[in-house]
Amino acid sequence: MTENEIQETATITPDIDVIEDTSFSYDGYEVVRGEYFAHLYEPSITFNNSRVSLNTACLKRLPDIDFVQILINSEEKKLAVRPCSEDEKDSFLWCTPKRKPKHITCRVFFANIIAGKPKGL
């Protein structure tokens, strides 16, 4: 796609505010490889606004599981999700009854993860 085609595409999209900078140049920029971004069918966990959620791909990998525990390995800086029963300590319902991802509020956990202090959780 040429620079003119890009500008034409941008100007015919009415919902998007485009700031046209005629002095801008793509020189020195590199395209970010697509593998660095999450893909729809890959399991992922999201931390946002003191909440955590796991995507639909996670739910599909564990289709009969309603409750999970989140485990942290502080040494290796890894997080794991373990299926469990409702009765187990620190288990939580990770999906809605219709098997959709559920956003779980977790203010203290969120703060510790963001601060890089998962020890002692």
C-alpha positions in Angstrom: 0.0 0.0 0.0 1.4 3.4 -0.9 1.4 6.4 1.3 -1.4 8.0 -0.8 -3.5 4.8 -0.5 -3.0 4.9 3.3 -4.1 8.6 3.5 -7.1 7.9 1.2 -8.2 5.0 3.4 -7.9 7.1 6.6 -9.9 10.0 5.1 -12.8 7.8 4.1 -13.3 6.4 7.5 -15.7 8.8 9.2 -15.6 7.4 12.7 -11.9 7.9 13.2 -10.2 11.3 13.9 -7.1 11.4 11.7 -4.4 14.0 12.3 -2.6 14.5 9.0 1.0 15.4 9.5 2.6 16.1 6.2 6.1 16.2 7.8 5.7 12.6 9.2 8.0 9.9 7.8 8.0 6.2 8.3 11.8 6.2 8.1 13.4 4.4 11.0 10.2 2.6 12.0 9.9 -1.2 12.0 6.8 -3.3 11.7 6.1 -5.3 14.9 5.8 -9.0 14.2 2.3 -10.4 14.6 3.5 -13.2 16.9 4.0 -10.6 19.7 0.2 -10.0 19.9 -2.4 -12.2 21.4 -4.4 -14.2 19.0 -8.1 -15.1 19.3 -7.5 -18.8 19.9 -4.6 -18.6 22.3 -5.2 -18.7 26.0 -4.6 -15.4 27.8 -5.1 -13.7 31.1 -5.9 -10.1 31.4 -5.2 -7.7 34.3 -7.1 -4.4 34.0 -8.5 -2.0 36.5 -8.0 -4.2 39.5 -9.7 -7.1 37.8 -8.5 -10.4 36.2 -10.1 -12.5 33.5 -9.2 -15.4 31.4 -10.3 -15.5 27.8 -12.6 -17.9 26.0 -9.7 -20.0 24.7 -8.9 -20.9 28.3 -12.5 -21.9 29.0 -12.5 -24.1 25.9 -9.4 -25.9 27.0 -11.1 -26.8 30.3 -14.8 -27.2 29.1 -16.1 -28.9 32.2 -14.3 -26.8 34.8 -16.2 -24.1 36.7 -13.7 -23.4 39.5 -10.0 -22.6 39.4 -7.1 -21.5 41.6 -4.4 -19.1 40.4 -0.9 -20.2 41.4 2.2 -18.0 41.4 5.8 -19.1 41.1 7.7 -16.1 42.4 11.1 -17.5 41.5 10.3 -18.2 37.9 7.8 -15.3 37.6 5.2 -17.6 36.3 1.4 -17.8 36.8 -0.6 -21.0 36.4 -4.3 -21.7 36.5 -5.3 -25.0 38.1 -8.8 -26.6 37.8 -10.3 -27.4 41.2 -13.6 -28.0 43.0 -15.7 -25.4 44.6 -14.7 -26.7 48.0 -11.0 -26.1 47.7 -9.3 -23.2 49.5 -9.0 -20.1 47.4 -11.0 -21.4 44.5 -13.2 -19.1 42.5 -15.8 -19.3 39.7 -14.0 -18.2 36.5 -16.9 -18.1 34.1 -20.5 -17.3 33.8 -23.2 -20.0 33.7 -23.2 -19.6 29.9 -19.4 -20.3 29.8 -18.3 -16.8 29.1 -15.2 -15.2 30.7 -15.9 -13.6 34.1 -14.1 -10.4 35.3 -13.0 -11.0 38.9 -12.2 -8.0 41.1 -8.8 -8.6 42.9 -7.5 -5.2 44.1 -4.7 -6.5 46.4 -3.6 -9.3 44.0 -3.6 -6.8 41.1 -1.5 -4.3 43.1 1.0 -6.9 44.0 1.3 -8.3 40.4 1.7 -4.8 39.0 4.3 -3.8 41.6 6.2 -7.0 40.9 5.8 -8.4 44.4 4.0 -11.7 44.1 5.8 -13.2 47.1 3.7 -14.0 50.1 0.4 -14.0 48.3 
